[in-house]
Amino acid sequence: MPKKILIIEDEAALQETMAEYLTDEKFEVLSAMDGQTGLEMTQKNLPDLILLDVILPKMDGFQVLEGIKKDDKTKNIPVIMLTNLENMENIQKAFENGVSAYLIKADFKLEDVVKKIKEILKM
């Protein structure tokens, strides 16, 4: 049974590239283009892991994270924040709110993201 990954990312090209790469790596991939849809999909599909952008339409990544962590059904789902926001304040806020990892988009390669996902999911 493949692990289910939800990508919450509003940049279509990046979302598509990540989805393709993760599908090739034998993950089942779900995608949401905005925070609100992402949160609804989390509650409905209970993914094994979530890749979450910070700057999103309708609801930002921190609001989505808060929604995930305050719901008993979803609070234990690991979340990796993928963003271009490098300031310490955001990184600190992310970890205080329970993210498993915080990756800067400009610094990551897809292989690194997959490695991090597998590490978190103990695969």
C-alpha positions as CSV (number, residue, x, y, z in Angstrom):
1,M,0.0,0.0,0.0
2,P,1.7,3.3,-1.1
3,K,2.1,6.1,1.4
4,K,-0.2,9.0,0.8
5,I,1.4,12.5,0.4
6,L,-0.7,15.7,0.3
7,I,1.1,18.6,-1.4
8,I,-0.4,22.0,-0.5
9,E,1.3,24.4,-2.9
10,D,-0.2,27.2,-5.1
11,E,2.6,27.3,-7.6
12,A,1.3,24.9,-10.3
13,A,4.6,24.0,-12.0
14,L,6.3,23.2,-8.7
15,Q,3.3,21.2,-7.5
16,E,3.2,19.2,-10.8
17,T,6.9,18.5,-10.7
18,M,6.8,17.3,-7.1
19,A,3.7,15.2,-7.7
20,E,5.3,13.5,-10.7
21,Y,8.6,12.8,-8.8
22,L,6.7,11.4,-5.8
23,T,4.5,9.3,-8.0
24,D,7.7,7.9,-9.6
25,E,8.9,7.1,-6.1
26,K,5.7,5.0,-5.6
27,F,3.8,7.5,-3.4
28,E,0.2,8.2,-3.8
29,V,-0.1,12.0,-4.3
30,L,-2.9,14.4,-3.6
31,S,-2.7,18.1,-4.3
32,A,-4.3,21.3,-3.2
33,M,-3.8,24.7,-4.6
34,D,-4.8,26.7,-1.5
35,G,-4.8,26.4,2.3
36,Q,-8.5,25.9,2.8
37,T,-8.7,23.0,0.3
38,G,-5.6,21.5,1.7
39,L,-7.1,21.5,5.2
40,E,-10.3,19.9,4.0
41,M,-8.4,17.3,2.0
42,T,-6.3,16.5,5.1
43,Q,-9.4,15.8,7.1
44,K,-11.1,13.8,4.4
45,N,-8.1,11.8,3.1
46,L,-5.9,11.5,6.2
47,P,-2.5,11.5,4.3
48,D,0.6,9.9,5.7
49,L,2.5,13.2,5.3
50,I,1.9,16.7,4.2
51,L,4.2,19.1,2.2
52,L,3.0,22.5,3.0
53,D,3.8,25.9,1.6
54,V,3.6,29.0,3.8
55,I,2.3,31.6,1.4
56,L,-1.0,30.3,0.1
57,P,-4.3,31.7,-1.1
58,K,-7.4,31.6,1.3
59,M,-5.5,30.4,4.3
60,D,-1.7,30.6,4.9
61,G,0.5,27.6,5.8
62,F,0.5,28.5,9.5
63,Q,-3.3,28.6,9.7
64,V,-3.4,25.2,7.9
65,L,-0.8,23.8,10.3
66,E,-2.9,25.0,13.3
67,G,-6.0,23.4,11.8
68,I,-4.2,20.1,11.3
69,K,-2.6,20.1,14.8
70,K,-5.8,21.0,16.7
71,D,-7.8,18.1,15.2
72,D,-7.4,14.8,17.0
73,K,-7.8,12.9,13.7
74,T,-5.0,14.8,11.9
75,K,-2.7,16.1,14.7
76,N,-0.2,13.2,14.3
77,I,0.3,13.6,10.6
78,P,3.9,14.8,9.9
79,V,4.1,18.1,8.1
80,I,7.1,19.3,6.1
81,M,7.0,23.1,5.4
82,L,8.4,24.0,2.0
83,T,8.9,27.7,1.6
84,N,11.0,30.5,0.5
85,L,10.7,32.3,3.8
86,E,14.0,31.9,5.5
87,N,13.7,34.1,8.5
88,M,14.3,32.6,11.9
89,E,11.0,33.8,13.2
90,N,9.0,31.7,10.7
91,I,11.3,28.7,11.2
92,Q,10.9,28.9,15.0
93,K,7.1,29.4,14.7
94,A,6.9,26.4,12.4
95,F,8.7,24.1,14.8
96,E,6.7,25.5,17.8
97,N,3.6,24.5,15.9
98,G,4.7,21.0,15.3
99,V,6.3,20.7,11.9
100,S,8.6,17.7,11.3
101,A,10.9,19.6,8.9
102,Y,11.3,23.1,7.4
103,L,12.9,23.2,3.9
104,I,13.8,26.3,1.9
105,K,12.6,25.8,-1.7
106,A,15.7,27.5,-3.2
107,D,18.0,25.1,-1.4
108,F,16.3,21.8,-2.0
109,K,16.4,19.1,-4.7
110,L,13.5,16.7,-5.1
111,E,15.8,13.8,-4.1
112,D,16.4,15.6,-0.8
113,V,12.7,16.1,-0.2
114,V,12.0,12.4,-0.9
115,K,14.9,11.4,1.4
116,K,13.4,13.6,4.1
117,I,9.9,12.1,3.6
118,K,11.3,8.6,3.8
119,E,13.2,9.5,6.9
120,I,10.1,10.9,8.6
121,L,7.9,8.0,7.6
122,K,10.7,5.6,8.6
123,M,10.7,3.9,5.1
